[in-house]
């Protein structure tokens, strides 16, 4: 986005399991990620949240507090995963294996698997 006003138009977002918190900001050129987090009101909305605990990124790329912003950037505050991806992968593999075995043997798949 071209911006001739000397200001940056950015957004700060934090996704909770049930909702998304998002703020649009206008900051002076040369602002950093830390400046944006401070101005966004994130700390007031989530007093117990340490944004740097799980990480902060710009468009999905992890960044540091002193990272300079560009016009149109979206700052994302990350949260812990709600499940372990390795456990999920193992469950999917078990499910596929059980389904394939049942198909070969002409039986219905075992109860308890997804």
Secondary structure as UniProt FT lines:
FT   STRAND          7..15
FT   STRAND          20..28
FT   TURN            29..30
FT   HELIX           33..40
FT   HELIX           42..45
FT   TURN            47..48
FT   HELIX           51..54
FT   STRAND          56..58
FT   TURN            59..60
FT   STRAND          61..62
FT   TURN            65..66
FT   TURN            71..72
FT   STRAND          74..77
FT   HELIX           85..105
FT   TURN            111..112
//
